[in-house]
């Protein structure tokens, strides 16, 4: 019977050396996923690319699904760091704030579009579950940003507007090629949303 989510990692990586091993495994998992796809991303292959023994990998992960669940979490935490650092300043132009946040996310996750497309093949809807959890937080942040600029907005329903901004951005990013996933894209997205929100 398929499980809904992986079991907790077998051992917590508390020491610096252990944390380095886990980080190496996660980076290797991303590299194997990008180069060969989920089906070829066996624990043996991941351990080989990470430069650790298979025994070391199994100290922290019961199977490859646990590896990918933690990889997904780490990738999505990058967005959380951006939101934690971002300032909702009503004095700053809305377009500038949107561009700043979009640029920060893109810079932290340069491999995001292709990596997320490959992560779609991870079973048990782990990616969709984690993304849904992340999006609740992102929508709440955008809602606060819009509230700070309410007097200049042409839209009345800020909940709907925040939903549209977040999910439109996600859709565009997930379909972007590596060549398109750059500063030019964030500039145009910020401009697009500003015109929608302000009406000019």
C-alpha positions in Angstrom: 0.0 0.0 0.0 1.6 3.3 -1.0 2.4 5.7 1.8 1.2 9.3 1.8 4.5 10.7 3.0 7.9 9.3 3.9 8.9 8.3 7.4 11.1 10.7 9.3 14.8 10.5 8.4 16.5 7.7 10.4 19.0 9.9 12.1 19.2 13.7 12.5 22.3 15.3 11.1 23.5 17.4 14.0 27.3 17.5 13.6 28.9 19.6 10.9 30.3 16.5 9.1 26.9 14.8 9.1 25.2 17.9 7.8 27.8 18.1 5.1 27.0 14.5 4.1 23.3 15.2 4.0 23.9 18.3 1.9 26.1 16.3 -0.5 23.3 13.7 -0.9 20.7 16.3 -1.6 22.9 18.1 -4.2 23.7 14.8 -5.8 19.9 13.9 -5.9 19.2 17.1 -7.7 22.0 16.5 -10.2 20.9 13.0 -10.9 17.3 14.1 -11.2 18.2 16.8 -13.7 20.5 14.6 -15.8 18.7 11.3 -15.7 15.2 11.7 -14.3 13.5 10.2 -11.2 13.5 6.6 -12.5 17.3 6.5 -12.7 17.8 8.3 -9.4 18.5 5.2 -7.3 20.0 5.5 -3.8 23.2 3.8 -5.2 23.5 6.3 -8.0 22.8 9.3 -5.6 25.4 8.0 -3.1 27.9 7.5 -5.9 27.5 11.1 -7.2 27.5 12.5 -3.7 30.8 10.7 -3.0 29.5 8.9 0.1 28.9 5.3 0.9 25.5 3.8 0.5 25.6 3.0 4.2 26.1 6.7 5.0 23.1 7.6 2.9 21.0 5.0 4.7 22.0 6.5 8.0 19.9 9.5 7.2 17.3 8.3 4.7 15.3 5.1 4.5 14.9 5.3 0.7 15.1 7.7 -2.2 11.7 9.2 -1.5 12.9 10.5 1.8 15.9 12.0 0.0 13.6 13.8 -2.5 11.1 14.9 0.2 13.9 16.7 2.0 15.2 18.1 -1.3 11.8 19.5 -2.0 11.6 21.0 1.5 15.0 22.6 1.2 14.2 24.1 -2.2 10.9 25.5 -0.9 12.6 26.9 2.2 14.5 29.2 -0.1 11.3 31.0 -0.8 10.5 31.3 2.9 13.9 32.9 3.4 13.1 35.5 0.8 9.8 36.3 2.4 11.3 36.6 5.8 13.9 39.1 4.5 11.5 41.1 2.4 10.1 44.4 3.7 6.6 45.5 3.0 7.2 49.2 2.7 4.3 51.3 1.5 6.8 54.1 0.6 8.6 51.8 -1.9 6.9 51.6 -5.4 4.9 48.4 -5.7 6.7 47.3 -8.9 10.1 47.7 -7.2 9.0 45.5 -4.3 7.6 42.8 -6.7 10.8 42.8 -8.8 13.0 42.6 -5.7 11.1 39.6 -4.3 11.0 37.8 -7.7 14.7 38.4 -8.3 15.6 37.1 -4.9 13.6 33.9 -5.4 15.1 33.4 -8.9 18.7 34.0 -7.6 18.3 31.5 -4.8 16.7 28.9 -7.0 18.3 29.2 -10.5 17.5 25.5 -11.3 13.9 25.8 -10.2 11.9 25.3 -13.4 13.7 22.1 -14.6 14.1 20.7 -11.1 10.4 21.2 -10.3 9.4 19.6 -13.6 11.5 16.6 -12.7 10.2 16.5 -9.1 6.7 16.1 -10.5 7.6 12.5 -11.0 8.2 11.9 -7.3 5.3 9.7 -6.1 2.7 10.3 -3.4 2.2 13.9 -4.5 5.0 15.1 -2.2 5.9 18.1 -4.4 2.3 19.2 -4.8 1.7 18.9 -1.0 4.8 20.9 -0.2 4.2 23.5 -2.8 0.6 23.9 -1.6 1.9 24.5 1.9 4.5 27.0 0.6 1.9 28.8 -1.5 -0.3 29.6 1.5 2.6 31.5 3.0 3.4 33.3 -0.3 -0.1 34.3 -1.0 -0.4 35.7 2.6 2.8 37.7 2.0 1.5 39.1 -1.3 -1.8 39.9 0.4 0.0 42.0 3.0 2.0 43.7 0.3 -1.2 44.7 -1.6 -2.8 45.8 1.6 0.1 48.2 2.2 -0.6 49.7 -1.3 -4.4 49.5 -1.1 -5.0 53.2 -1.7 -3.4 53.1 -5.1 -4.7 49.8 -6.3 -7.5 49.4 -8.9 -8.4 46.0 -7.7 -10.9 45.5 -4.8 -10.5 41.8 -4.0 -7.0 41.6 -2.6 -7.4 37.8 -1.8 -8.1 37.1 -5.4 -5.4 39.4 -6.6 -2.8 37.8 -4.4 -3.8 34.4 -5.6 -3.5 35.4 -9.2 -0.1 37.0 -8.7 1.4 34.0 -7.0 -0.1 31.3 -9.2 0.5 33.1 -12.4 4.2 33.6 -11.4 4.4 29.9 -10.6 2.9 28.8 -13.9 5.2 31.1 -15.9 8.3 30.0 -14.0 7.6 26.3 -14.3 7.3 26.6 -18.0 10.4 28.8 -18.5 13.5 27.5 -20.2 16.9 28.1 -18.6 17.4 30.9 -21.1 14.2 32.6 -20.2 14.5 32.1 -16.4 16.5 35.3 -15.8 16.3 38.9 -14.8 14.4 39.8 -18.0 11.6 37.5 -17.0 11.3 39.0 -13.5 11.3 42.5 -14.9 8.5 41.7 -17.2 6.5 39.8 -14.6 6.8 42.7 -12.1 5.7 45.1 -14.9 2.8 42.9 -15.9 1.5 42.6 -12.3 1.9 46.3 -11.6 -0.2 47.2 -14.6 -2.9 44.7 -13.5 -2.9 46.0 -10.0 -2.6 49.7 -10.6 -4.3 50.0 -14.0 -1.4 51.8 -15.7 
